């Protein structure tokens, strides 16, 4: 993660709001009137934003301390696949920055695939092993921050293809996305610490962020990948 850890649910939702809005825009009409499962839904920001478009959206989250938050906000979140009816299937299963934390990602993807309807898809969003701070700028503080984090895996298009094969799935595409703006990179390079997108946000604009993302994507150096899998 390029930013600081949230200290409460409200802060967590604010921290993820830009990502959640981007995901809703990215998925577009593919979520309209569809049955959706958001695996590892965290505080549920994506669910809140998708529920008025989807036919139904359910979350899965192992963190039991969030149960009262879900109940208070009227969203349905289960603790695992085992809580779903055996015949329940989905048009779309999403997993945003979850798979990199799993000890057995291929096993979980196989389990997800068993819950897909005909022509259903799995969309995952994961950190990129080719992040510019790691591979181009070779920023030592960021490298230490990344490799000692709770991420068990980093991904690139090649090992995503391997993951698909191990999972018995087809890798439809891999897209490059830059979650964090130029201010964040400059802060890492100057100060060796996260949080530049908050502390130095005056340096950012929508036009600059879009141009920077496009350039990094053209070089395959974004911090994030979005991959689509099908059976």
Short mmCIF file of the C-alpha atoms (twelve columns), coordinates in Angstrom:
data_MODEL
# 
_entry.id   MODEL 
# 
loop_
_atom_site.group_PDB 
_atom_site.id 
_atom_site.type_symbol 
_atom_site.label_atom_id 
_atom_site.label_alt_id 
_atom_site.label_comp_id 
_atom_site.label_asym_id 
_atom_site.label_seq_id 
_atom_site.Cartn_x 
_atom_site.Cartn_y 
_atom_site.Cartn_z 
_atom_site.pdbx_PDB_model_num 
ATOM 1   C CA . UNK A 1   0.000   0.000   0.000   1 
ATOM 2   C CA . UNK A 2   1.288   3.486   -0.853  1 
ATOM 3   C CA . UNK A 3   -0.691  5.233   1.899   1 
ATOM 4   C CA . UNK A 4   -1.154  5.041   5.637   1 
ATOM 5   C CA . UNK A 5   -3.405  2.476   7.286   1 
ATOM 6   C CA . UNK A 6   -6.871  3.763   8.304   1 
ATOM 7   C CA . UNK A 7   -7.641  3.945   12.009  1 
ATOM 8   C CA . UNK A 8   -11.453 3.565   11.836  1 
ATOM 9   C CA . UNK A 9   -14.172 2.463   9.424   1 
ATOM 10  C CA . UNK A 10  -15.131 5.989   8.342   1 
ATOM 11  C CA . UNK A 11  -11.525 6.839   7.556   1 
ATOM 12  C CA . UNK A 12  -11.126 3.509   5.752   1 
ATOM 13  C CA . UNK A 13  -14.156 4.271   3.560   1 
ATOM 14  C CA . UNK A 14  -12.812 7.762   2.775   1 
ATOM 15  C CA . UNK A 15  -9.400  6.323   1.905   1 
ATOM 16  C CA . UNK A 16  -10.994 3.841   -0.520  1 
ATOM 17  C CA . UNK A 17  -13.659 6.128   -1.997  1 
ATOM 18  C CA . UNK A 18  -11.616 7.185   -5.012  1 
ATOM 19  C CA . UNK A 19  -10.821 3.533   -5.753  1 
ATOM 20  C CA . UNK A 20  -14.455 2.508   -5.313  1 
ATOM 21  C CA . UNK A 21  -15.629 5.260   -7.685  1 
ATOM 22  C CA . UNK A 22  -12.997 4.208   -10.233 1 
ATOM 23  C CA . UNK A 23  -14.121 0.571   -9.996  1 
ATOM 24  C CA . UNK A 24  -17.776 1.478   -10.534 1 
ATOM 25  C CA . UNK A 25  -16.806 3.531   -13.595 1 
ATOM 26  C CA . UNK A 26  -14.502 0.797   -14.899 1 
ATOM 27  C CA . UNK A 27  -17.123 -1.958  -14.605 1 
ATOM 28  C CA . UNK A 28  -19.828 0.246   -16.108 1 
ATOM 29  C CA . UNK A 29  -22.841 -1.584  -17.507 1 
ATOM 30  C CA . UNK A 30  -21.384 -4.990  -16.590 1 
ATOM 31  C CA . UNK A 31  -22.803 -4.583  -13.070 1 
ATOM 32  C CA . UNK A 32  -26.263 -3.361  -14.106 1 
ATOM 33  C CA . UNK A 33  -28.994 -5.809  -13.059 1 
ATOM 34  C CA . UNK A 34  -26.381 -8.485  -12.288 1 
ATOM 35  C CA . UNK A 35  -25.787 -10.820 -9.357  1 
ATOM 36  C CA . UNK A 36  -22.431 -9.821  -7.868  1 
ATOM 37  C CA . UNK A 37  -20.175 -11.184 -5.147  1 
ATOM 38  C CA . UNK A 38  -17.452 -8.918  -3.738  1 
ATOM 39  C CA . UNK A 39  -14.842 -11.169 -2.135  1 
ATOM 40  C CA . UNK A 40  -12.862 -9.509  0.666   1 
ATOM 41  C CA . UNK A 41  -15.164 -6.497  0.679   1 
ATOM 42  C CA . UNK A 42  -13.532 -4.654  3.598   1 
ATOM 43  C CA . UNK A 43  -15.757 -1.833  4.852   1 
ATOM 44  C CA . UNK A 44  -18.144 -2.341  1.925   1 
ATOM 45  C CA . UNK A 45  -17.572 0.865   -0.030  1 
ATOM 46  C CA . UNK A 46  -17.860 -0.856  -3.398  1 
ATOM 47  C CA . UNK A 47  -21.056 -2.594  -2.271  1 
ATOM 48  C CA . UNK A 48  -22.611 0.703   -1.176  1 
ATOM 49  C CA . UNK A 49  -21.924 2.220   -4.591  1 
ATOM 50  C CA . UNK A 50  -22.909 -0.824  -6.670  1 
ATOM 51  C CA . UNK A 51  -26.083 -1.888  -4.886  1 
ATOM 52  C CA . UNK A 52  -28.342 0.582   -6.710  1 
ATOM 53  C CA . UNK A 53  -27.106 -0.712  -10.074 1 
ATOM 54  C CA . UNK A 54  -26.835 -4.448  -9.405  1 
ATOM 55  C CA . UNK A 55  -29.701 -6.906  -9.156  1 
ATOM 56  C CA . UNK A 56  -28.070 -8.184  -5.967  1 
ATOM 57  C CA . UNK A 57  -24.645 -7.727  -4.416  1 
ATOM 58  C CA . UNK A 58  -23.267 -9.791  -1.546  1 
ATOM 59  C CA . UNK A 59  -19.934 -9.454  0.203   1 
ATOM 60  C CA . UNK A 60  -17.576 -11.957 1.767   1 
ATOM 61  C CA . UNK A 61  -15.294 -10.724 4.543   1 
ATOM 62  C CA . UNK A 62  -13.426 -12.700 7.179   1 
ATOM 63  C CA . UNK A 63  -13.007 -9.709  9.502   1 
ATOM 64  C CA . UNK A 64  -15.805 -10.341 12.022  1 
ATOM 65  C CA . UNK A 65  -15.312 -7.000  13.780  1 
ATOM 66  C CA . UNK A 66  -17.083 -5.354  10.846  1 
ATOM 67  C CA . UNK A 67  -20.317 -7.323  11.361  1 
ATOM 68  C CA . UNK A 68  -22.121 -4.550  13.246  1 
ATOM 69  C CA . UNK A 69  -21.077 -2.019  10.585  1 
ATOM 70  C CA . UNK A 70  -22.659 -4.180  7.873   1 
ATOM 71  C CA . UNK A 71  -25.833 -4.697  9.906   1 
ATOM 72  C CA . UNK A 72  -26.198 -0.984  10.662  1 
ATOM 73  C CA . UNK A 73  -25.844 -0.131  6.963   1 
ATOM 74  C CA . UNK A 74  -28.099 -2.886  5.647   1 
ATOM 75  C CA . UNK A 75  -25.626 -4.712  3.439   1 
ATOM 76  C CA . UNK A 76  -25.354 -8.487  3.222   1 
ATOM 77  C CA . UNK A 77  -21.850 -9.755  4.015   1 
ATOM 78  C CA . UNK A 78  -21.007 -13.381 4.756   1 
ATOM 79  C CA . UNK A 79  -17.913 -14.890 6.337   1 
ATOM 80  C CA . UNK A 80  -17.174 -17.381 3.548   1 
ATOM 81  C CA . UNK A 81  -18.416 -19.374 0.569   1 
ATOM 82  C CA . UNK A 82  -19.765 -21.923 3.021   1 
ATOM 83  C CA . UNK A 83  -22.468 -19.450 4.085   1 
ATOM 84  C CA . UNK A 84  -23.895 -19.303 0.551   1 
ATOM 85  C CA . UNK A 85  -26.642 -21.671 -0.643  1 
ATOM 86  C CA . UNK A 86  -25.070 -24.471 -2.656  1 
ATOM 87  C CA . UNK A 87  -26.850 -23.409 -5.846  1 
ATOM 88  C CA . UNK A 88  -26.115 -19.682 -5.537  1 
ATOM 89  C CA . UNK A 89  -24.138 -18.394 -8.534  1 
ATOM 90  C CA . UNK A 90  -23.066 -14.971 -9.742  1 
ATOM 91  C CA . UNK A 91  -22.602 -13.050 -12.985 1 
ATOM 92  C CA . UNK A 92  -19.557 -11.296 -11.586 1 
ATOM 93  C CA . UNK A 93  -17.180 -11.951 -8.701  1 
ATOM 94  C CA . UNK A 94  -14.806 -9.155  -7.718  1 
ATOM 95  C CA . UNK A 95  -11.762 -9.204  -5.461  1 
ATOM 96  C CA . UNK A 96  -10.046 -5.845  -5.008  1 
ATOM 97  C CA . UNK A 97  -6.576  -6.022  -3.462  1 
ATOM 98  C CA . UNK A 98  -7.315  -9.333  -1.788  1 
ATOM 99  C CA . UNK A 99  -5.638  -12.066 -3.844  1 
ATOM 100 C CA . UNK A 100 -2.121  -10.849 -2.973  1 
ATOM 101 C CA . UNK A 101 -2.853  -11.623 0.687   1 
ATOM 102 C CA . UNK A 102 -3.916  -15.230 0.102   1 
ATOM 103 C CA . UNK A 103 -1.614  -18.160 0.764   1 
ATOM 104 C CA . UNK A 104 -3.454  -20.210 -1.880  1 
ATOM 105 C CA . UNK A 105 -4.785  -17.825 -4.562  1 
ATOM 106 C CA . UNK A 106 -5.288  -20.583 -7.166  1 
ATOM 107 C CA . UNK A 107 -7.453  -22.572 -4.761  1 
ATOM 108 C CA . UNK A 108 -9.612  -19.530 -3.985  1 
ATOM 109 C CA . UNK A 109 -9.971  -18.652 -7.674  1 
ATOM 110 C CA . UNK A 110 -11.101 -22.215 -8.391  1 
ATOM 111 C CA . UNK A 111 -13.658 -21.884 -5.611  1 
ATOM 112 C CA . UNK A 112 -14.826 -18.587 -7.085  1 
ATOM 113 C CA . UNK A 113 -15.148 -20.174 -10.536 1 
ATOM 114 C CA . UNK A 114 -17.541 -22.770 -9.139  1 
ATOM 115 C CA . UNK A 115 -19.828 -19.911 -8.137  1 
ATOM 116 C CA . UNK A 116 -20.016 -18.346 -11.603 1 
ATOM 117 C CA . UNK A 117 -23.037 -18.438 -13.850 1 
ATOM 118 C CA . UNK A 118 -22.585 -19.356 -17.510 1 
ATOM 119 C CA . UNK A 119 -20.435 -16.623 -19.104 1 
ATOM 120 C CA . UNK A 120 -19.670 -15.200 -15.647 1 
ATOM 121 C CA . UNK A 121 -16.379 -13.457 -14.906 1 
ATOM 122 C CA . UNK A 122 -13.957 -12.937 -12.056 1 
ATOM 123 C CA . UNK A 123 -12.326 -9.502  -11.860 1 
ATOM 124 C CA . UNK A 124 -9.341  -9.088  -9.552  1 
ATOM 125 C CA . UNK A 125 -7.309  -6.002  -8.781  1 
ATOM 126 C CA . UNK A 126 -3.795  -6.615  -7.461  1 
ATOM 127 C CA . UNK A 127 -0.456  -4.837  -6.886  1 
ATOM 128 C CA . UNK A 128 1.924   -4.927  -9.827  1 
ATOM 129 C CA . UNK A 129 5.408   -6.400  -9.511  1 
ATOM 130 C CA . UNK A 130 6.456   -3.844  -12.143 1 
ATOM 131 C CA . UNK A 131 5.487   -0.789  -10.052 1 
ATOM 132 C CA . UNK A 132 7.680   2.103   -11.211 1 
ATOM 133 C CA . UNK A 133 8.887   2.723   -7.649  1 
ATOM 134 C CA . UNK A 134 10.235  -0.833  -7.583  1 
ATOM 135 C CA . UNK A 135 11.548  -1.341  -11.092 1 
ATOM 136 C CA . UNK A 136 12.243  2.066   -12.652 1 
ATOM 137 C CA . UNK A 137 13.020  4.404   -9.775  1 
ATOM 138 C CA . UNK A 138 14.360  1.507   -7.651  1 
ATOM 139 C CA . UNK A 139 13.308  3.320   -4.493  1 
ATOM 140 C CA . UNK A 140 14.830  1.439   -1.557  1 
ATOM 141 C CA . UNK A 141 12.391  2.663   1.154   1 
ATOM 142 C CA . UNK A 142 9.436   1.665   -1.017  1 
ATOM 143 C CA . UNK A 143 11.024  -1.706  -1.781  1 
ATOM 144 C CA . UNK A 144 11.504  -2.387  1.929   1 
ATOM 145 C CA . UNK A 145 7.974   -1.188  2.640   1 
ATOM 146 C CA . UNK A 146 6.560   -3.465  -0.063  1 
ATOM 147 C CA . UNK A 147 8.534   -6.641  0.503   1 
ATOM 148 C CA . UNK A 148 7.996   -6.585  4.257   1 
ATOM 149 C CA . UNK A 149 4.262   -5.918  3.990   1 
ATOM 150 C CA . UNK A 150 1.428   -8.419  4.361   1 
ATOM 151 C CA . UNK A 151 1.451   -8.989  0.591   1 
ATOM 152 C CA . UNK A 152 2.392   -12.602 -0.078  1 
ATOM 153 C CA . UNK A 153 2.458   -12.117 -3.858  1 
ATOM 154 C CA . UNK A 154 3.108   -9.424  -6.431  1 
ATOM 155 C CA . UNK A 155 1.814   -9.977  -9.945  1 
ATOM 156 C CA . UNK A 156 2.703   -9.295  -13.550 1 
ATOM 157 C CA . UNK A 157 0.992   -10.389 -16.798 1 
ATOM 158 C CA . UNK A 158 3.206   -13.479 -17.032 1 
ATOM 159 C CA . UNK A 159 2.517   -14.916 -13.592 1 
ATOM 160 C CA . UNK A 160 -1.167  -14.009 -13.888 1 
ATOM 161 C CA . UNK A 161 -1.240  -16.337 -16.883 1 
ATOM 162 C CA . UNK A 162 0.345   -19.031 -14.704 1 
ATOM 163 C CA . UNK A 163 -2.202  -18.341 -11.957 1 
ATOM 164 C CA . UNK A 164 -5.027  -18.729 -14.481 1 
ATOM 165 C CA . UNK A 165 -3.657  -22.074 -15.648 1 
ATOM 166 C CA . UNK A 166 -3.271  -23.305 -12.053 1 
ATOM 167 C CA . UNK A 167 -6.860  -22.242 -11.369 1 
ATOM 168 C CA . UNK A 168 -8.304  -23.890 -14.465 1 
ATOM 169 C CA . UNK A 169 -9.404  -20.503 -15.805 1 
ATOM 170 C CA . UNK A 170 -8.911  -18.396 -18.920 1 
ATOM 171 C CA . UNK A 171 -7.125  -15.067 -18.496 1 
ATOM 172 C CA . UNK A 172 -9.162  -12.712 -20.673 1 
ATOM 173 C CA . UNK A 173 -7.106  -9.549  -20.232 1 
ATOM 174 C CA . UNK A 174 -4.762  -7.622  -17.961 1 
ATOM 175 C CA . UNK A 175 -5.119  -3.836  -17.701 1 
ATOM 176 C CA . UNK A 176 -2.673  -1.409  -16.111 1 
ATOM 177 C CA . UNK A 177 -4.018  1.064   -13.541 1 
ATOM 178 C CA . UNK A 178 -2.216  3.687   -11.451 1 
ATOM 179 C CA . UNK A 179 -3.904  4.063   -8.071  1 
ATOM 180 C CA . UNK A 180 -1.540  6.650   -6.612  1 
ATOM 181 C CA . UNK A 181 -0.691  9.984   -8.261  1 
ATOM 182 C CA . UNK A 182 2.604   11.684  -9.033  1 
ATOM 183 C CA . UNK A 183 2.627   13.411  -5.624  1 
ATOM 184 C CA . UNK A 184 2.865   10.004  -3.967  1 
ATOM 185 C CA . UNK A 185 5.859   8.995   -6.096  1 
ATOM 186 C CA . UNK A 186 7.612   12.303  -5.478  1 
ATOM 187 C CA . UNK A 187 7.105   11.928  -1.737  1 
ATOM 188 C CA . UNK A 188 8.585   8.423   -1.782  1 
ATOM 189 C CA . UNK A 189 11.555  9.628   -3.796  1 
ATOM 190 C CA . UNK A 190 12.124  12.696  -1.618  1 
ATOM 191 C CA . UNK A 191 11.064  11.565  1.853   1 
ATOM 192 C CA . UNK A 192 11.178  7.772   1.610   1 
ATOM 193 C CA . UNK A 193 7.694   7.456   3.110   1 
ATOM 194 C CA . UNK A 194 4.042   6.974   2.042   1 
ATOM 195 C CA . UNK A 195 1.266   9.543   2.186   1 
ATOM 196 C CA . UNK A 196 2.374   11.976  -0.508  1 
ATOM 197 C CA . UNK A 197 -1.071  11.896  -2.115  1 
ATOM 198 C CA . UNK A 198 -2.355  13.487  1.101   1 
ATOM 199 C CA . UNK A 199 0.541   15.702  2.143   1 
ATOM 200 C CA . UNK A 200 1.442   16.990  -1.325  1 
ATOM 201 C CA . UNK A 201 -1.941  16.741  -3.035  1 
ATOM 202 C CA . UNK A 202 -1.616  20.378  -4.180  1 
ATOM 203 C CA . UNK A 203 0.756   19.035  -6.842  1 
ATOM 204 C CA . UNK A 204 -1.945  16.855  -8.404  1 
ATOM 205 C CA . UNK A 205 -4.704  17.512  -10.897 1 
ATOM 206 C CA . UNK A 206 -7.033  15.228  -12.814 1 
ATOM 207 C CA . UNK A 207 -5.236  16.075  -16.065 1 
ATOM 208 C CA . UNK A 208 -1.783  15.385  -14.628 1 
ATOM 209 C CA . UNK A 209 -2.851  12.146  -12.957 1 
ATOM 210 C CA . UNK A 210 -4.477  10.913  -16.164 1 
ATOM 211 C CA . UNK A 211 -1.398  11.734  -18.228 1 
ATOM 212 C CA . UNK A 212 0.950   10.155  -15.689 1 
ATOM 213 C CA . UNK A 213 -1.159  6.989   -15.550 1 
ATOM 214 C CA . UNK A 214 -1.233  6.776   -19.351 1 
ATOM 215 C CA . UNK A 215 2.553   7.105   -19.576 1 
ATOM 216 C CA . UNK A 216 3.183   4.500   -16.855 1 
ATOM 217 C CA . UNK A 217 0.634   2.151   -18.446 1 
ATOM 218 C CA . UNK A 218 2.350   2.468   -21.837 1 
ATOM 219 C CA . UNK A 219 5.578   1.351   -20.138 1 
ATOM 220 C CA . UNK A 220 3.920   -1.370  -18.058 1 
ATOM 221 C CA . UNK A 221 5.003   0.408   -14.850 1 
ATOM 222 C CA . UNK A 222 1.723   1.109   -13.039 1 
ATOM 223 C CA . UNK A 223 1.280   0.155   -9.386  1 
ATOM 224 C CA . UNK A 224 -1.846  -1.932  -10.050 1 
ATOM 225 C CA . UNK A 225 -3.196  -4.540  -12.455 1 
ATOM 226 C CA . UNK A 226 -6.788  -5.502  -13.210 1 
ATOM 227 C CA . UNK A 227 -7.267  -9.003  -14.545 1 
ATOM 228 C CA . UNK A 228 -10.379 -10.720 -15.873 1 
ATOM 229 C CA . UNK A 229 -10.836 -14.502 -15.692 1 
ATOM 230 C CA . UNK A 230 -13.506 -16.762 -17.160 1 
ATOM 231 C CA . UNK A 231 -14.194 -20.478 -17.076 1 
# 
